[in-house]
Amino acid sequence: MRNRWKGWLGFPDDSGDPIQSAPDPHSVLPEDEIHRDESGDAIAKAVGKLPLRQQQAFLLRIWEGLDVAATANVKSR
């Protein structure tokens, strides 16, 4: 860990430890992140076009994870 800051600052990693220089398998590729952002924008735009009650139902089902019965029982405030 003590030499990792050198890599963060762009200095060459002289530790010789291949584990320290291996790519993170859980990192997101930039093109995947752009695609996810574009998809999120398209969904937000489409949901924004729905009537208010349908927006609420969609968000309760998708965002809150409620099932159909629980969504039907939610009272509007």
N, C-alpha and C positions, 0 to 999 in steps of 0.2 A: 504494500500500500504506500510505503514512503516514497517510492519512485514513480508511482502512478501520476502524480501531479505533473511530472515532466511531459508525459504523453498528452495530458489535457492542454498543456501550454504549447504543444507543438515541438518539443524537444525530442530527439531520438530516444527510444527506449533502449538503454544499455544494460538492462538487467539480464537479458538473454533468456528470460522465462517466456516460452511460447504461449502459456496460458494467459499471461498479462496482455499479450498483443493479439489474441484471438478475437474475432468479431463476436458481438453479443447475438446469440441465436434468437433472442426475443425482441430484438430491435425491429422497428417498422421501417420498411423501405420508403424513401421519399415519394415515389410514385403511388404506393399504396395509401399513404397518408393524404395525398392530393385527391385520389379517387374517393376516399372515405369522406373528406371534407365536401367534395362536390356532391356526393350522394346525400349527405346530411343537409346541404343547402337545398337540394331538389325536394327532399321530403318536407323540410320546413316550409318551403314555398307552396307545395301541394296541400299541406295541412292548413296553411293560412287561407287557402281558397275555400275551405269547407265552412259550412254554417257553424256557429258557435257550439251548438249541442254535439255535432259530429266531431268537432275538434276535441271537446271534452271527453267524449266516449273513446276516441282514438288514444288520447293521452292516458286515460285511466287503464285501458287495455295494454298498451305498449309500454308506457313509461312506468306506471305503477304496478303492472303485472296482474291486474285484477281479471278474474274470469268473467264470462258473460253475465252470470247471475249477480255477482258482486257489483259489476258495473251498472246493471239495471237497478240495483237497490240504492245507489248513491244519490243523495238528494242534492239538488243545486242550492247554492247558498245565496 
